[in-house]
């Protein structure tokens, strides 16, 4: 059975061998091919497809859609599409299949996942809950409230958030200086609720955690041991808060960046102003939020308009 080149597993092994030695592709490319094609094998086997000639365009499309439904990034879906097309082209050239089923395969349109956005009411509910906890002067709750208020108010990246030092805040002008991608510095505004939460954290929460630190730090946000809060810890904090909210999609700090950008556009903000706030090098990156806004508008229309 292992010598039956028509079996999907044997064909995949032969293709990977060809990719590594016949075509001299990099280890990284061969690894990516292997991961994608082994996943395809499992998917196909579950559907009773165990021979390479039984691979149809429909099976390949279903496989891409399954990855899309699992929330794979658009880039991963595109790579899967490329991997399987390389495999089926090789299978066709070597006579394992009569016609190449991958020729007409394209990554599904739906792979361009719109970012998760939390509604204004949901943000308010979440912040009200955090405020109630912070009112007890629990240092972790004070920090979490300030962290979420600033993420949402300034629409900053989590890496920018954890990099903020106390001196980066201008509490009079209500701005914060952050270091973005490629070492680009920008100054972004935030609102009074964020300022109040930051002041409460700085006055009543931060000193308690700082007292646990092995060494002094200027970091605005601290972890439970008093050192600068790390990206992974910030992710955990936000994911825990978002897990109880309805809605599909990722639940990391980026959700508040997406949400802030979408709410700004919903409120009539200019696209270029939002681009500047987010620190996007390209306006095209910011335009994804106009799609989110229009998607939300369609949803509201469908549920609210009597003739929808």
Residue pairs with C-beta under 8 A, 6 or more apart in sequence:
1 7
2 10
3 10
4 10
5 11
5 14
5 96
6 51
6 52
6 53
6 96
7 50
7 51
7 52
8 41
8 44
8 45
8 49
8 50
8 51
8 52
8 55
9 41
11 52
11 87
11 91
11 96
12 37
12 38
12 40
12 41
12 87
14 94
15 33
15 37
15 86
15 87
15 90
15 91
16 30
16 33
16 34
16 37
18 90
19 25
19 29
19 30
19 33
19 86
20 27
20 30
25 33
32 79
32 83
33 83
33 86
33 87
36 79
36 80
36 83
36 84
37 83
37 84
37 87
39 63
39 67
39 80
40 60
40 63
40 80
40 84
43 59
43 62
43 63
43 66
44 50
44 54
44 55
44 59
44 63
47 59
47 62
49 55
49 59
52 91
52 96
52 97
53 96
53 97
53 98
55 88
55 97
55 101
56 101
57 101
57 102
57 104
57 105
59 101
60 84
60 88
60 101
60 102
60 105
61 105
61 108
63 80
63 84
64 77
64 80
64 81
64 105
64 107
64 108
64 111
65 108
65 110
67 76
67 77
67 80
68 77
68 108
68 110
68 111
68 113
71 113
71 249
71 250
72 80
72 111
73 113
74 107
74 111
74 112
74 113
77 107
77 108
77 111
78 107
78 111
80 107
81 105
81 106
81 107
84 102
84 105
85 102
85 103
85 105
87 102
88 97
88 100
88 101
88 102
88 103
88 105
89 100
89 102
89 103
91 97
91 100
92 98
92 99
92 100
113 249
114 288
114 291
114 292
114 295
115 249
115 250
115 254
115 255
115 258
115 262
115 288
115 289
115 292
116 247
116 248
116 249
116 250
116 251
116 255
116 258
116 259
117 247
117 255
117 258
117 259
117 262
117 292
117 296
118 126
118 242
118 245
118 247
118 255
118 256
118 259
120 263
122 245
122 246
122 247
123 152
123 259
126 148
126 241
126 242
126 245
127 145
127 148
127 149
127 152
127 193
130 141
130 144
130 145
130 148
130 241
131 145
133 141
133 144
133 145
134 141
134 142
134 144
134 145
134 197
134 200
134 205
137 204
137 205
138 205
139 204
139 205
139 206
139 208
139 209
140 205
140 224
141 205
142 197
142 200
142 201
142 204
142 205
142 206
143 201
143 205
143 206
143 209
143 221
143 222
143 229
144 237
144 241
145 197
145 200
145 201
146 194
146 197
146 198
146 200
146 201
146 205
146 221
147 161
147 221
147 229
147 234
147 237
147 238
148 238
148 241
148 256
149 190
149 193
149 194
149 197
149 198
150 156
150 161
150 176
150 190
150 194
150 197
150 198
151 158
151 161
151 238
151 253
151 256
151 257
151 260
152 194
152 256
152 259
152 260
153 189
153 190
153 191
153 193
153 194
153 260
154 176
154 178
154 188
154 189
154 190
154 194
154 260
154 277
155 188
155 256
155 257
155 260
155 261
155 264
155 277
155 278
156 176
156 178
156 188
156 257
157 178
157 180
157 181
157 253
157 254
157 257
157 279
158 231
158 234
158 235
158 238
158 252
158 253
158 254
159 231
160 178
160 179
160 180
160 279
161 178
161 221
161 234
161 253
162 219
162 221
162 228
162 229
162 230
162 231
162 234
163 178
163 179
164 176
164 177
164 178
164 219
164 220
164 221
165 218
165 219
165 220
166 202
166 218
166 219
166 220
167 218
168 176
168 177
168 178
168 220
169 175
169 176
169 198
169 220
170 176
170 177
171 195
171 198
171 199
174 189
174 190
174 191
174 192
174 194
174 195
175 187
175 188
175 189
175 190
176 187
176 188
176 190
177 185
177 186
177 187
178 185
178 186
178 187
178 188
178 279
179 185
180 186
180 279
181 279
181 281
182 281
184 279
186 276
186 279
188 277
188 279
189 277
198 220
202 220
206 220
206 222
209 222
209 223
209 224
209 225
209 226
210 216
210 217
210 222
210 226
211 226
212 224
212 225
212 226
213 222
213 225
213 226
213 227
214 225
214 226
214 227
215 227
217 226
217 227
217 228
219 227
219 228
219 229
221 228
221 229
221 234
222 228
222 229
223 229
223 230
223 233
234 253
235 252
235 253
238 251
238 252
238 253
238 255
238 256
239 251
239 252
242 251
242 255
243 251
249 255
257 278
258 289
258 292
261 274
261 277
261 278
261 286
261 289
262 289
262 292
262 293
262 296
264 273
264 274
264 277
265 271
265 274
265 289
265 290
265 292
265 293
266 293
266 296
271 283
271 286
271 287
271 290
272 283
274 286
274 289
275 283
275 285
275 286
278 285
278 286
280 286
301 308
302 308
